[in-house]
Amino acid sequence: VPLSVLRPPRLIGRDAEWAALQRAWDEHEPALVLGEAGMGKTRLLSDFARSRAQAAIVPARPGDERVVYALIARLLRLIAAERLAVLDAGIRNELARLLPELGEAAPIRSDAERARFFNAVAAALQAQQPRVAGVIVDDLHFADDASVELIQYLEGTGCQRWVFAGRPAELGAAARALTDAVRDRGQLIDLRPLDEAQIARLVESLALPDIDAAAMAPLLARHTGGNPLFVLESLKGWLTQGGQATDARLPAVRHVGALIERRIGRLSSAAVRLARCAAVAGQDFSAELAARVLSVQPLDLADAWGELEAAQVFRDGAFAHDLIADAARASVPAAIARELHGQIARLLADRDAAPARLAEHWLAAGRHRQALDALMRAAAEAHHQALRLAEAAQLYEGAVAVAEQLGDREAAFDALHALLETLIALDRDRVDEALIDRLDAQAATPRRQAQALSLRGHVLLHRGRYAQAIPVSQRAADLARAAGDEELAAASLSDAAAAASQVGDADRAVRLLRPLLPWALEHASDDTRINLLGHLGLSLDNIDHQAEAQSVHQRAIEAATHARRFDEAVSAAGNLAISLLDVGRPRAALDAIAQARRLGAAYDELHGHSFSLNLFEGVAAMMLRRYRTALATLEIALADVAHNALAAAALSVHRACLWLHLGQTARAQRELGMIDSQAAVPAWLDARRQQMLGRCAWALERRADAARHWDAAASSAPMNERTVLAAMIALDRALVQPAAVSVAEIQAVLAKAERLGHFGSMLAARVRLAGLACQHGDIDTAQRVCAELAQTPDDIEPNDLYGGERWLASARVLHAAGRRDEVARGLAAAAATIRRIARDEVPPEFRDSYLDRNPVNRELLALASRLA
């Protein structure tokens, strides 16, 4: 066969596609070349790459889809070792995940750590500029999803030009997403079949003697459909037969695979053996592997290798086209292929190859026990090293099938358990009863039965079936303890406690978890310790044991930080902030929020926490009368709740309270009107909404409406858990009740707050009690309560009350007691503070309403003016 047919001298029929590539390259736009097998994608890209000295071309290969980041590793291998050596140490540490020669690599345990890995790859590629100004990715349809997702991120950074090529019908999910992105902002290039004129030009370019290109073109078009590879293979087959250019002598396109196989079969026996070895080895093929499998010295392969390259079977150490690889593979008898796969697997195992690749060879060799081990290792790497849960689940599913085929219950249990844990983290909707039943069926020992039951309880918890989860998880803990597994027992009890908290039985949750704390701090794994501390802290808050809860939250922060679980550390710091707000300590809450932000910013772990941190900061700032900050942070929080109706409703009640502080009653009403009264909201949130509606009515001097809303709030407020809200509603109701009832309710709130250590509620109750006693002529009680108010530590603010009420109550009491000098001094100080807040802490557009329409401020300023 003439050399021109093996490698046509010119690219024919792709002028428009070349121009599109050129345009995308010049304009720094991504380009995606799509075409079925044989349409000339690789030829187009390789020619284009040669025309661009600064372009790197990297192909995906069959089998890549099983190995996480296989394509990215191949891309990084294009970077010279000396260039890698001068990269920043932090970047090299991240790249070591794929390039072991760079050192030990830590696993990817969170989205933030994955982001740092992505950024390191981007930095490594950027450091290659201007030597590498663009990357060309061929055979995208073979690429693993992890690599494609990373490439889509890299393409979005704009550091390099990117060109991709693949078969549209064979693209995976990640590659289809990349295709959509390129379609939106780049060049999408479809390779169409050659028409007769283009086929004639192709045949003419081959300069074949005694060939009439114009006459042959219609025949080739009919037989090949214009597919360039099929055209060339048909010509090669026809030329080797030495016949005339007639329909009868052209091989039909559906037999092109057999045609390639016959062409390979005409090569020397050494070349055929080498081609078959390469076909079976797939992407693991190398000269070293071939020499060992074929039991020859590497030098003995030179002639056969050269023959395959001359025949365009090989190119750059691999098959020139995967259709050629398919044909070579089909020529290997099944029994021989199995033996070859076994040999290759043993050699790869000695070279510490990727376990996913080993598994493929062991499976093809019929060595299921070895395949099972490789599948489990590959899945564990995908899950715990790379945080690629979808790939891990697929590998675990393969391991389950192999273990069940072997009849190995122990291995089947391990694989199923790992699969379920992966699916819980990936997509809980894929975890069904049937899968857990299969796990139960494979549980042959008491410990495994406990593991299965614990997992069932965990799934019930996260599906919201709390009442069912509690006994299941407790039974799992009992079985685990009987089997001597304290770690599993603790994890199960943590789930039982979480479920108990969800059904309003936080007391039970604390009873379950508190006894475990000493053991957990000393012996538990990081995951169990952090989980248990988190659940215990929240449960203690729920039963109003905030002082103990705050200690537990602090331990959770320390445990999570020590374990480098910074996402959990941020969450624990947020929980600490809520607990501090509950007891009227907004300054300390702001410190906890600042700690959360520092941890999150340092380790890129703020994603998912921004709403809660902004909400807590806004509430703390409001308690401290820092209204500019409160408005800004709550406005930022608003941007995070577009698709979360419950979070939006919680934010609205806090914003309504803020508007009332600023004297903006109409805005508060509009804010509350945005909450759908028919929506299914928790009882505490409905109570809070009714409370704020009552305060709006009170500000508008509609006493009866205020009483109605506050009665509704009291009927909805939780009375046994997180009782701060119920206490604040009781203080509001006292404003509209008969004197004796009001005093009794306030005193009950005060007594309970003192017992629980709720300093903010104590302060709020004393403010209201002093004012009420003064209003009803009990000046001695009013003065005693004011004296107690004066002893309140400076870091305490009244829960859920405007702080100015404290100044107003004191002024009224002092005035009623005839202590005019003290009244004048106190009012002057209060008026100065209010004006300073208006000047420094209130946006200009709300200053007038803050001074004149906030009823407390209006009265204080009027009194101060009269007594000046």
C-alpha positions in Angstrom: 0.0 0.0 0.0 1.5 3.4 -1.0 2.6 5.6 1.9 0.3 8.3 0.7 -2.7 6.1 1.5 -1.4 5.3 4.9 -0.9 8.9 5.7 -2.6 11.3 3.2 -0.3 14.2 2.5 -3.0 16.9 2.8 -6.1 17.6 4.9 -9.0 17.6 2.5 -12.5 19.0 2.9 -11.9 20.7 6.3 -11.2 24.3 5.2 -14.2 25.7 7.0 -13.6 23.7 10.1 -9.9 24.8 10.1 -11.0 28.5 9.8 -13.4 28.0 12.8 -10.6 26.6 14.8 -8.3 29.4 13.8 -11.0 32.0 14.7 -11.6 30.4 18.2 -7.8 30.3 18.8 -7.2 33.9 17.9 -10.2 35.1 19.9 -9.3 33.0 23.0 -12.6 31.1 22.7 -13.0 27.4 23.4 -13.7 25.1 20.5 -15.3 21.7 20.4 -14.9 19.4 17.3 -17.6 16.8 17.1 -17.8 13.9 14.7 -18.4 10.1 14.6 -15.6 7.6 14.4 -13.4 8.0 11.4 -14.5 11.6 10.5 -10.9 12.9 10.9 -11.1 14.6 14.3 -7.6 13.5 15.3 -6.0 14.4 11.9 -7.6 17.9 12.0 -6.4 18.5 15.6 -2.9 17.1 15.1 -2.4 19.2 12.0 -3.8 22.3 13.7 -1.5 21.6 16.7 1.6 21.4 14.5 0.7 24.7 13.1 0.7 26.2 16.6 4.1 25.9 18.2 2.5 26.7 21.6 -0.2 24.1 21.6 -0.1 20.9 23.7 -2.2 18.0 22.6 -3.3 15.3 25.0 -5.6 12.4 24.2 -8.1 10.6 26.4 -7.8 6.8 26.0 -10.1 3.8 26.3 -10.3 2.9 29.9 -9.7 6.4 31.2 -13.3 6.5 32.4 -12.4 4.0 35.2 -9.5 6.0 36.6 -10.2 9.3 38.4 -8.2 12.2 36.9 -6.5 9.9 34.4 -6.6 12.6 31.6 -5.4 15.3 33.9 -2.5 13.2 35.1 -1.6 12.7 31.4 -1.8 16.4 30.8 0.4 17.2 33.8 3.0 14.7 32.5 3.5 17.0 29.5 5.1 19.5 31.9 8.8 19.0 32.1 10.2 17.8 35.5 12.4 20.8 35.8 9.4 23.2 35.4 7.5 21.3 38.0 10.4 21.6 40.4 10.3 25.4 40.5 6.6 25.6 41.3 5.6 26.8 44.7 5.8 24.0 47.4 2.0 24.3 48.1 1.2 23.7 44.4 3.6 20.7 44.2 1.9 19.2 47.3 -1.5 19.4 45.6 -0.1 18.0 42.3 1.4 15.1 44.2 -2.2 13.7 44.3 -1.6 12.7 40.6 2.2 12.8 40.4 3.5 10.7 43.2 7.1 11.6 42.5 6.4 15.1 43.9 5.8 13.7 47.5 3.1 12.4 49.8 -0.4 13.6 49.0 -3.2 14.2 51.5 -6.7 13.0 50.5 -9.3 15.4 49.2 -11.8 15.5 52.0 -14.0 18.5 51.2 -15.1 20.7 48.3 -12.7 23.4 49.6 -9.7 21.0 49.3 -10.9 20.0 45.9 -11.0 23.7 45.0 -7.4 24.1 46.1 -6.4 21.1 44.0 -8.1 22.6 41.0 -6.4 25.9 41.6 -3.0 24.2 41.8 -3.5 22.5 38.4 -4.5 25.9 37.0 -1.4 27.5 38.5 0.8 24.7 37.0 -0.6 25.2 33.6 -0.4 29.0 33.8 3.3 28.7 34.8 3.9 27.0 31.4 3.0 30.2 29.5 4.0 31.3 27.0 5.5 27.9 26.1 2.0 26.3 26.3 -0.6 28.8 25.3 -3.3 26.3 24.6 -4.3 22.7 25.2 -6.0 20.4 22.7 -7.9 17.5 24.2 -8.6 14.6 21.7 -11.1 11.8 22.2 -13.1 13.5 24.9 -15.6 10.6 24.8 -13.0 8.4 26.5 -12.3 10.9 29.3 -13.1 10.3 33.0 -15.8 12.7 34.4 -13.4 14.0 37.1 -10.9 15.2 34.5 -13.6 16.8 32.4 -15.1 18.7 35.3 -11.6 20.0 36.2 -11.0 20.9 32.6 -14.3 22.8 32.5 -13.0 24.8 35.6 -9.6 25.3 33.9 -11.3 26.5 30.7 -13.3 29.0 32.8 -10.2 30.6 34.2 -9.2 31.9 30.8 -5.5 31.1 31.3 -5.2 28.9 28.3 -6.9 28.3 25.0 -8.8 25.0 24.9 -9.8 22.8 22.0 -11.8 19.5 22.4 -12.8 16.7 20.1 -15.1 13.8 20.7 -17.9 11.6 19.4 -21.2 13.2 20.3 -23.2 10.0 20.9 -20.5 8.7 23.3 -19.9 11.7 25.5 -20.4 11.2 29.3 -22.4 13.4 31.5 -19.5 15.7 32.4 -18.5 16.0 28.7 -22.0 16.9 27.7 -22.0 19.7 30.3 -18.7 20.9 28.8 -20.3 20.7 25.3 -23.2 22.9 26.5 -20.7 25.4 28.0 -18.7 25.6 24.8 -21.9 25.9 22.7 -22.8 29.0 24.8 -19.6 30.9 24.5 -17.3 29.3 21.9 -17.1 27.5 18.6 -18.9 24.2 18.1 -17.6 22.5 15.0 -19.4 19.5 13.5 -17.4 17.3 11.1 -19.6 16.3 8.2 -19.0 13.4 5.8 -17.0 14.3 2.7 -19.0 14.9 -0.5 -18.1 13.4 -3.9 -16.0 16.4 -4.9 -14.1 16.3 -1.6 -13.6 12.5 -1.9 -12.3 13.1 -5.5 -9.8 15.6 -4.2 -8.7 13.2 -1.4 -8.1 10.4 -3.9 -6.3 12.7 -6.2 -4.0 13.9 -3.4 -2.9 10.4 -2.9 -1.2 10.4 -6.4 -2.1 6.7 -7.0 -1.0 5.5 -10.5 -3.7 4.6 -13.0 -6.5 5.8 -10.7 -9.2 8.1 -12.0 -10.2 10.0 -8.9 -13.3 11.5 -10.5 -14.6 8.1 -11.5 -13.9 6.4 -8.2 -15.4 9.2 -6.0 -19.1 8.2 -6.6 -18.3 4.6 -5.8 -16.4 5.4 -2.6 -19.2 7.8 -1.6 -21.8 5.1 -1.9 -19.7 2.5 -0.1 -18.4 4.7 2.8 -21.0 7.4 3.3 -18.1 9.9 3.0 -16.4 8.8 6.2 -12.7 9.6 5.5 -11.3 6.7 7.5 -13.6 4.3 5.7 -12.6 5.8 2.4 -8.9 5.2 3.1 -9.5 1.7 4.5 -11.6 0.8 1.5 -8.8 2.0 -0.8 -6.2 0.0 1.1 -8.3 -3.1 0.8 -9.0 -2.6 -2.9 -5.3 -1.9 -3.6 -4.2 -5.1 -1.8 -6.6 -7.1 -3.9 -5.2 -5.5 -7.1 -8.7 -5.2 -8.7 -10.5 -2.7 -10.8 -12.4 0.2 -9.4 -15.9 -1.4 -9.5 -18.7 -1.7 -7.0 -18.1 -5.4 -6.7 -14.4 -5.0 -5.7 -14.9 -2.3 -3.0 -15.5 -3.7 0.5 -18.7 -2.7 2.1 -18.4 -0.2 4.9 -20.1 -2.4 7.5 -17.1 -4.7 7.2 -14.5 -2.0 7.8 -13.4 -3.6 11.1 -12.8 -6.9 9.4 -11.0 -5.1 6.6 -8.6 -3.5 9.2 -8.2 -6.9 10.8 -7.2 -8.5 7.5 -4.8 -5.6 6.8 -3.1 -6.2 10.2 -3.0 -9.9 9.4 -0.8 -9.3 6.4 1.9 -7.8 8.5 4.8 -9.9 9.9 4.0 -12.3 12.7 6.1 -10.2 15.1 4.2 -7.1 14.2 0.8 -8.9 14.6 1.9 -10.3 18.1 2.9 -6.8 19.2 -0.3 -5.2 17.9 -2.4 -7.9 19.7 -0.5 -7.3 22.9 -1.1 -3.6 22.6 -4.8 -4.1 21.9 -5.3 -6.3 25.0 -3.1 -4.0 27.2 -5.1 -0.9 26.2 -3.9 2.4 27.7 -1.5 0.4 29.9 0.6 -0.6 26.9 4.3 0.4 26.8 7.5 -1.0 25.3 8.5 -2.3 28.7 5.2 -4.2 29.2 5.3 -5.6 25.7 8.8 -6.9 26.2 7.9 -8.7 29.4 4.6 -10.1 28.1 6.2 -11.3 24.8 9.3 -12.5 26.7 11.8 -10.6 24.5 14.3 -7.8 25.0 13.0 -4.3 24.3 15.4 -4.0 21.4 13.8 -7.1 19.8 10.6 -5.1 19.4 12.2 -2.4 17.2 11.5 -4.0 13.8 7.9 -4.9 14.6 7.3 -1.5 16.1 8.6 0.2 13.1 6.5 -1.9 10.8 3.3 -1.0 12.7 4.2 2.7 12.6 5.0 2.5 8.8 1.6 0.8 8.3 -0.1 3.6 10.3 -1.3 1.0 12.9 0.7 2.7 15.6 1.3 6.4 16.0 3.2 7.9 18.9 3.4 4.7 20.8 -0.4 3.9 20.6 -2.9 2.8 18.0 -3.5 5.4 15.3 -7.2 5.0 15.8 -9.3 3.1 18.3 -11.1 1.4 15.4 -7.8 -0.2 14.6 -7.4 -1.1 18.3 -10.8 -2.7 18.2 -9.9 -4.7 15.1 -6.7 -5.9 16.7 -8.4 -6.9 19.9 -11.1 -8.8 18.0 -8.4 -10.9 16.3 -7.2 -12.3 19.7 -8.9 -15.6 20.6 -10.8 -15.3 23.9 -8.7 -17.9 25.8 -5.5 -16.2 24.7 -6.9 -12.7 25.6 -7.8 -14.0 29.1 -4.2 -15.3 29.6 -2.8 -12.0 28.3 -5.0 -10.0 30.6 -3.7 -12.0 33.6 -0.1 -11.5 32.6 -0.7 -7.8 32.2 -2.5 -7.5 35.5 0.4 -9.2 37.3 2.9 -6.9 35.7 0.9 -3.8 36.5 0.4 -4.9 40.1 4.2 -5.0 40.4 4.3 -1.4 39.1 1.7 -0.2 41.5 -0.7 0.7 38.7 -4.1 2.3 39.2 -6.3 -0.3 40.9 -9.2 0.5 38.5 -7.0 -0.5 35.6 -5.9 -3.6 37.4 -9.5 -4.5 38.1 -10.4 -4.3 34.4 -7.6 -6.7 33.5 -8.3 -9.1 36.4 -12.0 -9.2 35.4 -11.1 -9.9 31.7 -8.7 -12.6 32.9 -11.5 -14.3 34.9 -9.6 -13.8 38.1 -12.5 -12.5 40.2 -10.9 -12.6 43.6 -8.0 -10.3 42.5 -10.5 -8.2 40.6 -12.6 -7.8 43.8 -9.6 -6.5 45.8 -8.7 -4.1 43.0 -12.2 -2.8 42.7 -12.5 -2.1 46.5 -9.1 -0.3 46.5 -10.1 1.7 43.4 -13.4 2.7 45.0 -11.8 3.7 48.3 -9.3 5.9 46.4 -12.0 7.6 44.4 -14.1 8.2 47.6 -11.5 9.0 50.2 -8.6 10.3 48.2 -10.3 12.2 45.4 -13.8 12.8 46.8 -15.3 11.5 43.6 -18.4 9.8 44.9 -20.2 8.9 41.7 -17.1 7.0 40.4 -16.7 5.4 43.8 -20.3 4.2 43.8 -19.9 2.7 40.4 -16.8 0.8 41.5 -18.4 -0.4 44.7 -21.4 -1.7 42.6 -18.9 -3.6 40.5 -17.3 -5.0 43.7 -20.7 -6.1 45.1 -21.5 -8.0 41.9 -18.2 -9.8 41.9 -18.4 -10.6 45.6 -21.9 -12.0 45.2 -20.8 -14.0 42.2 -18.0 -15.5 44.3 -20.5 -16.3 47.1 -18.4 -14.4 49.6 -20.8 -13.0 52.1 -18.1 -11.1 54.1 -16.8 -9.4 51.0 -20.3 -8.7 49.7 -21.2 -7.1 53.0 -18.1 -4.9 53.0 -18.8 -3.8 49.4 -22.5 -3.1 50.0 -21.8 -1.2 53.3 -19.2 1.0 51.5 -21.6 1.5 48.6 -24.4 2.6 50.9 -22.1 5.0 52.8 -21.1 6.5 49.5 -24.6 6.8 48.2 -25.7 8.5 51.5 -23.0 11.1 50.9 -23.7 11.3 47.1 -27.5 11.0 46.7 -29.7 9.7 49.5 -32.6 9.1 47.0 -30.6 6.2 45.6 -30.6 4.4 48.9 -33.7 2.2 49.0 -35.0 -0.4 51.4 -34.1 -3.2 49.0 -30.4 -2.2 49.1 -30.4 -2.2 52.9 -32.2 -5.5 52.9 -29.4 -6.9 50.7 -26.9 -5.7 53.3 -28.9 -7.3 56.1 -28.9 -10.6 54.2 -25.1 -10.6 54.0 -24.6 -9.7 57.7 -23.2 -13.0 59.1 -21.9 -11.8 62.5 -23.4 -9.8 65.4 -21.0 -6.9 64.6 -22.1 -6.8 60.9 -25.7 -7.0 62.0 -25.1 -3.9 64.2 -23.4 -2.2 61.2 -26.4 -2.9 59.0 -28.9 -1.8 61.6 -26.9 1.4 62.3 -26.9 2.2 58.6 -30.6 1.7 58.4 -31.2 4.0 61.3 -28.9 6.6 59.7 -30.9 6.5 56.5 -34.2 6.8 58.4 -32.8 9.8 60.2 -31.9 11.6 57.0 -35.2 10.8 55.4 -37.0 12.5 58.2 -38.5 9.3 59.6 -37.3 10.3 63.1 -39.7 8.2 65.2 -38.6 5.1 63.4 -34.9 6.0 63.5 -34.7 6.3 67.3 -35.4 2.6 68.2 -33.5 1.3 65.2 -30.4 3.3 66.1 -30.6 2.5 69.8 -30.9 -1.2 69.0 -27.9 -0.9 66.7 -25.9 0.7 69.6 -26.9 -2.2 71.9 -25.7 -4.8 69.3 -22.5 -2.9 68.7 -21.7 -2.8 72.4 -22.4 -6.5 72.7 -20.0 -7.0 69.8 -17.3 -4.8 71.5 -17.5 -2.0 69.0 -17.8 1.2 71.0 -17.1 3.4 68.0 -20.2 2.0 66.2 -22.3 2.3 69.3 -21.4 5.9 69.7 -22.2 6.7 66.1 -25.5 4.9 66.4 -26.5 6.7 69.6 -25.5 10.0 67.9 -28.1 9.3 65.2 -30.7 8.3 67.8 -30.1 11.6 69.6 -30.3 13.6 66.5 -33.7 12.0 65.7 -34.9 12.5 69.2 -34.0 16.2 69.0 -36.0 16.4 65.7 -39.2 15.1 67.4 -38.8 17.6 70.3 -37.2 15.2 72.8 -33.9 17.0 73.3 -33.8 15.7 76.9 -33.6 12.2 75.6 -30.9 13.2 73.2 -28.8 14.6 76.0 -29.4 11.5 78.2 -28.1 9.4 75.3 -25.0 11.5 74.5 -23.8 13.1 77.7 -22.5 9.8 79.2 -20.5 9.2 76.0 -18.6 12.5 76.1 -15.6 11.4 78.2 -15.0 8.3 76.0 -15.5 10.3 72.8 -13.0 12.9 73.8 -10.4 10.2 74.6 -11.0 7.4 72.2 -13.4 8.2 69.3 -12.4 8.7 65.7 -12.4 12.2 64.4 -15.7 11.7 62.6 -17.5 10.2 65.6 -16.1 12.8 68.0 -17.1 15.8 65.8 -20.5 14.4 65.1 -21.2 13.6 68.8 -20.1 17.0 70.0 -22.2 18.7 67.4 -25.4 16.8 68.3 -24.8 17.1 72.0 -24.1 20.9 71.8 -27.3 21.5 69.9 -29.4 19.3 72.2 -28.1 21.1 75.2 -29.1 24.4 73.6 -32.5 22.9 72.9 -33.1 22.1 76.6 -31.8 25.6 77.6 -28.5 24.4 79.1 -26.6 27.1 77.1 -23.6 27.3 79.5 -22.8 23.6 79.0 -23.7 23.8 75.3 -21.1 26.6 74.8 -18.4 24.5 76.3 -19.3 21.6 74.0 -19.5 23.8 71.0 -16.0 25.1 71.8 -14.7 21.5 72.0 -16.4 20.8 68.7 -14.5 23.7 67.1 -11.2 22.4 68.5 -11.8 18.8 67.5 -12.8 19.8 63.9 -9.9 22.2 63.5 -7.4 19.5 64.8 -8.8 17.0 62.3 -8.6 19.6 59.6 -12.4 19.4 59.1 -12.7 23.1 58.7 -16.3 22.9 57.3 -17.4 21.3 60.6 -15.3 23.8 62.5 -17.2 26.7 60.8 -20.5 25.0 61.6 -19.6 24.5 65.2 -18.6 28.2 65.6 -21.9 29.2 64.1 -23.7 27.0 66.6 -21.7 28.7 69.4 -22.8 32.1 68.1 -26.5 31.1 68.3 -26.0 29.8 71.8 -24.4 33.1 72.9 -27.2 35.1 71.3 -29.7 33.1 73.3 -28.2 34.3 76.5 -27.9 37.9 75.5 -24.2 38.0 74.7 -24.0 39.5 71.2 -20.4 40.7 71.5 -19.2 37.2 72.3 -21.4 35.9 69.4 -19.7 38.3 67.0 -16.3 36.9 68.2 -17.5 33.4 67.4 -18.8 34.5 64.0 -15.4 36.2 63.3 -13.7 32.9 64.2 -16.0 31.0 61.8 -15.2 33.5 59.1 -11.4 33.3 59.7 -11.5 29.5 59.5 -13.7 29.5 56.5 -11.7 32.1 54.6 -8.3 30.5 55.4 -9.5 27.1 54.1 -12.1 28.0 51.6 -14.9 26.5 53.7 -17.4 29.4 53.8 -19.5 27.9 51.0 -22.8 26.7 52.5 -22.4 28.8 55.7 -22.7 32.4 54.4 -26.5 32.7 55.0 -26.4 31.5 58.6 -23.3 33.6 59.5 -24.7 36.7 57.9 -28.0 36.1 59.7 -26.4 35.7 63.1 -24.1 38.7 62.6 -27.1 40.8 61.6 -29.0 39.8 64.7 -26.0 40.5 67.0 -25.4 43.9 65.3 -29.1 44.7 65.8 -28.9 43.8 69.5 -25.9 46.2 69.8 -27.7 48.9 67.8 -25.2 48.8 65.0 -27.9 49.2 62.4 -25.8 50.0 59.4 -24.0 46.7 59.8 -27.2 44.8 60.6 -29.0 46.1 57.5 -26.0 45.3 55.3 -25.4 41.7 56.6 -29.1 40.8 56.5 -29.3 42.2 53.0 -26.4 39.9 52.0 -28.2 37.0 53.7 -31.3 37.8 51.6 -29.4 37.0 48.4 -28.7 33.5 49.7 -32.3 32.4 50.3 -33.9 32.8 46.8 -34.9 29.1 46.7 -35.3 28.3 50.4 -38.7 29.4 51.7 -38.1 28.5 55.3 -34.8 30.4 55.5 -36.4 33.4 53.8 -39.2 33.4 56.4 -36.7 33.2 59.3 -34.8 36.1 57.8 -38.0 38.1 57.3 -39.0 38.0 61.0 -35.5 39.3 62.0 -35.6 42.0 59.4 -39.1 43.0 60.6 -37.6 43.4 64.1 -34.8 45.5 62.7 -37.3 47.8 60.8 -39.2 48.3 64.1 -36.1 49.4 65.8 -35.6 52.0 63.0 -39.2 53.2 63.3 -40.1 51.7 59.9 -43.4 50.0 60.9 -44.7 49.9 57.3 -41.5 48.2 56.1 -41.8 45.7 59.0 -45.4 44.9 58.0 -44.4 44.4 54.3 -41.6 42.1 55.4 -43.9 39.9 57.5 -46.4 40.0 54.6 -43.9 38.2 52.5 -44.2 35.1 54.6 -46.9 32.8 53.3 -49.3 32.3 56.2 -50.5 29.1 54.6 -47.1 27.6 54.1 -45.9 24.8 56.4 -43.6 26.6 58.8 -42.4 25.3 62.1 -44.3 26.3 65.2 -41.5 28.5 66.5 -41.4 30.5 63.3 -45.2 31.0 63.2 -44.9 32.2 66.8 -42.2 34.6 65.9 -44.2 36.0 63.0 -47.2 36.5 65.2 -45.0 38.2 67.8 -43.7 40.7 65.3 -47.2 41.3 63.9 -48.2 42.2 67.5 -45.3 44.6 67.8 -46.3 46.3 64.6 -49.9 46.7 65.9 -48.5 48.0 69.2 -46.3 50.6 67.4 -49.5 51.8 65.6 -51.4 51.9 69.0 -53.8 49.1 68.0 -53.8 47.5 71.4 -56.5 44.8 70.6 -54.7 43.7 67.5 -51.5 43.4 69.4 -53.1 41.3 72.1 -54.7 39.0 69.5 -51.3 38.4 67.7 -49.4 37.9 71.0 -52.0 35.4 72.1 -51.6 33.5 68.9 -47.8 33.6 69.3 -48.0 32.2 72.8 -50.2 29.3 71.7 -47.5 28.4 69.0 -44.3 29.0 70.9 -42.4 25.9 72.1 -42.6 25.7 75.9 -40.1 22.9 76.7 -37.2 23.6 74.3 -35.4 26.9 73.4 -37.7 28.8 75.7 -36.2 32.2 75.1 -38.8 32.9 72.4 -41.7 31.9 74.8 -40.2 34.2 77.4 -40.0 37.1 75.1 -43.6 36.6 73.9 -44.7 36.5 77.6 -43.0 39.8 78.2 -44.8 41.3 75.2 -48.2 39.9 76.4 -47.6 41.5 79.7 -48.1 44.9 78.1 -51.8 44.2 77.4 -52.8 42.1 80.4 -54.2 43.2 83.8 -51.5 44.4 86.2 -51.6 41.4 88.6 -51.4 38.9 85.7 -48.6 40.9 84.0 -46.4 41.1 87.1 -46.9 37.4 87.8 -45.9 36.4 84.3 -42.9 38.7 84.2 -41.7 37.4 87.6 -42.1 33.8 86.3 -40.0 34.7 83.2 -37.4 36.3 85.5 -37.2 33.3 87.9 -36.8 30.8 85.0 -34.2 33.0 83.3 -32.2 33.2 86.6 -32.4 29.4 87.0 -31.2 28.8 83.4 -28.6 31.5 83.3 -30.4 33.3 80.5 -28.8 36.7 81.2 -30.4 38.5 78.2 -33.9 37.3 79.3 -33.2 38.3 82.9 -32.3 41.8 81.7 -35.4 42.1 79.4 -37.7 40.8 82.2 -36.3 43.4 84.7 -36.7 46.2 82.2 -40.4 45.3 81.7 -40.9 44.7 85.4 -39.4 48.0 86.4 -41.6 49.9 83.9 -44.8 48.0 84.9 -44.2 48.4 88.7 -43.7 52.2 88.1 -46.8 52.4 86.0 -48.9 50.8 88.7 -47.4 52.9 91.5 -45.2 50.3 93.2 -42.1 52.7 93.3 -40.2 50.6 95.8 -40.3 47.5 93.7 -39.5 49.6 90.6 -36.4 51.1 92.3 -35.2 47.7 93.6 -35.4 46.3 90.1 -33.6 49.3 88.6 -30.8 48.7 91.1 -30.6 45.1 89.9 -30.5 46.4 86.3 -27.5 48.6 87.2 -25.6 45.5 88.3 -25.9 43.8 84.9 -22.5 43.1 83.2 -21.6 45.3 80.3 -21.5 42.5 77.8 -25.2 41.6 78.3 -27.9 43.0 76.1 -31.7 42.4 76.6 -33.0 39.5 74.4 -35.3 40.7 71.7 -35.9 44.2 73.1 -34.8 47.5 71.8 -32.0 48.5 74.3 -33.4 52.0 74.7 -36.3 50.5 76.8 -33.8 50.1 79.6 -33.0 53.8 79.6 -36.7 54.8 79.4 -37.7 52.4 82.3 -34.9 53.8 84.5 -35.9 57.4 83.7 -39.6 56.8 84.5 -38.7 55.2 87.8 -36.3 57.9 88.9 -38.8 60.5 87.9 -41.6 58.9 89.9 -39.2 58.6 92.9 -38.5 62.3 92.7 -34.8 61.8 92.0 -34.7 64.7 89.5 -31.0 65.3 89.3 -30.4 61.6 88.5 -33.2 61.7 86.0 -31.7 64.7 84.2 -28.3 63.2 84.0 -29.6 59.8 82.8 -31.9 61.4 80.2 -29.1 63.6 78.9 -26.8 60.5 78.6 -29.5 58.5 76.9 -30.4 61.3 74.4 -26.7 61.8 73.6 -26.4 58.0 72.9 -29.5 57.9 70.7 -28.2 60.9 68.7 -24.7 59.3 68.4 -26.3 56.0 67.2 -28.4 58.0 64.7 -25.4 59.8 63.4 -22.9 56.9 63.3 -24.9 53.7 63.0 -28.1 54.5 61.1 -28.1 55.1 57.3 -29.2 58.7 56.5 -32.5 57.7 55.0 -33.7 56.1 58.3 -32.3 58.7 60.8 -35.5 60.7 61.1 -37.7 57.6 61.6 -35.2 56.2 64.2 -35.4 59.5 66.2 -39.1 60.3 65.7 -41.0 57.1 64.9 -39.3 54.7 67.3 -41.7 55.3 70.2 -39.0 54.7 72.9 -36.6 57.2 71.3 -39.4 59.7 70.8 -40.4 59.6 74.5 -36.8 59.7 75.7 -35.8 62.7 73.6 -39.0 64.5 74.6 -38.3 63.9 78.3 -34.7 64.9 78.0 -35.8 68.1 76.2 -38.3 69.0 79.0 -35.8 68.5 81.8 -32.8 70.1 80.1 
